[in-house]
Amino acid sequence: MKISRSAIALAGAAFGFVVLAVSCGGGPPDVDKGAYVTANDVLLQRLSTYPGSSLAAEGDIATHAFGNDSITGYTTYVVYQVPLATNGRQVLRYYFDSLGTLWRTCFQRMADEMPYVVSQVYELIGLPTPAPRDVVQAYGFSELGASLLVSTYGLADERSTFELLVDHAGTNFCRG
């Protein structure tokens, strides 16, 4: 029996595709959640806490690679309750002043431009998204590849909360 060269080429290509698909597993392997979140926690411990605030919620949000379900990192968030008289400007000024010179501002957002990751936090802790306000309510900061998001969206209503979101590798926001 004689097999044509095109049949051999087609069989070789099919074999190569199967080997590639099996060896790649459809994307990069997921990161180690424990190690990643621990590094985020170390970063959070370096940050001072706004005076008079108390912890209301905390957790982690997986960051996925574009185009597939591979997890590339985690954002760790903490939600703090503050006294009712506290406003967003006070919280943002506090973090501007306390972060130090290594941190740089990488973005600012108005209420109607809420970063997606902040809306995920509200969903996870079971609170509705705050109503839009016409003031800056989030600042992103970066330091040596790490990212910090200070969000005061929760100060827009009676819940009187603000959020800190960190990623030690900066994979979710504040790239560069």
Protein Blocks (a to p, Z undefined) as FASTA:
>chain_A
ZZdfklmmmmmmmmmmmmmmmmnnopacdddfklmmmmmmmmmmmpccdehiacfbdcdd
ddddehiabdfbdcddddddddfklcfklmmmmmmmmnojmbccfbdcdfklccfklmmm
mmmnopacddddfbdfbdcddeehiacdddfklmmpmnopadddddfkopmgogZZ
